[in-house]
Each structure stands twice: as C-alpha cells, then as structure tokens.
Amino acid sequence: MGDLNYRIDKHTRKEAVRLIEANQLGRLAQDDQLRAEIAGSRAFHGFEEAGDIAKFAPTYKLLVPKLGGGNPTPTPNPSPTPSP
C-alpha cells in the first residue's frame, strides 16, 4: 500500500519547529505533501478537507518513559519533518 505518512517539503526539522512555535502554520501548509498529491489527483481523488489545515498544529508522538517511571511527555516527532 505504500507510505501514507505525508510530510512537509522544503523545511528542515529545525525550521519546521520554529514555524510551529511562531504559529506560522500557513507557511508549513503550503509545502504539505498530502495537499500537493491531492491537488495533482495522485491521492485521495475527490477528497475535500473539512477545514483549513493551516489552523491545526502538527501531531506529536508521546514518548513513554522507560522502566522506572516518570510522566510521559509530549515530544515533537524526532524523525522526518512533521506534517500539519
């Protein structure tokens, strides 16, 4: 089926985190891979988003502490650039 984890092009992880923290989600949304694929009719043909994705912050992974405790903390995804 392939990789369905779309990401953001043209931004390093550091740039993306800076834009998220500055609430400049619209700049990230412009380079969203999924939006480009939908616009080019290469994925989810006929799909329409329910709202403006530039108003939704990217998702984060929850890192669960190793044995020994501590509270889990939300942490930005450590791998590829996050997607809004």
N, C-alpha and C positions, 0 to 999 in steps of 0.2 A: 504494500500500500504506500510505502514511502514515508518520508519525514514530514509530519504535519505540524512541526514546531516552527512556525514562521518567526522571523526575527526582523531587526531593523538594519537596513543597509546604510553605509556611508558614515557611521559613527562608531568610534571606539567605545569600549565599555565605560571608560572614564568620562568621555563626553556625554554619553547617554545618562549616566548617573547625575552629572552636573545639570543637564537639562531637566531631568525629573525633579531634582531638588529645587530648581528655579521655577518649577511649574510651567515649563515651556513644552508641554506635551504635543502641541500642534506641530512643532518642528520635527519631533520624532515621528509623528503620524504620517508626515509627508513621505518618509522613507520606509514605511512599513511594507514588508514583503507581501503579506497577505493582500493588502489593498491593491498592490500592483498586479498580483496574479488575478484577482477578481476583475479588475479593470481591463486586463488583457484577455479575458474569457479563458484563462488557463486553469482556473479552480473555482469551485462553488458557483457554477454558472447559474445566474438568476438570483443569487443570494443578495439580500439587501440588509445592511446593518441596521439595528434598531435605533442607534443614536450616534452621536458624534464621538468617535473613538478618541479624539483629542481631549476629551473631558475625563477619560478614565486612565488612571495611573497603571503602569505595568504590574504584572503579578510578581510575587516573590516566593521563593522556597522557604519553608520553615525548617530550620536546622534543629534537630533534636539532639540534646546533649548526650554524650557517651555515658556509659555506666558511671554512676557516682553522683548523678543529679544535676541540679541547676535547672533553671527555667529555659524552655525553648525560646529562641529569639528569632523574629523575622529578619532575614538577611537577604540582600539582593542576590539573585541568581549568579553564582560565581563563574559560569561558563559563558556562552555567547551573549552578545548584546541583547538585553531584554526587549520584549515586544510589548507595545501598549495594548 
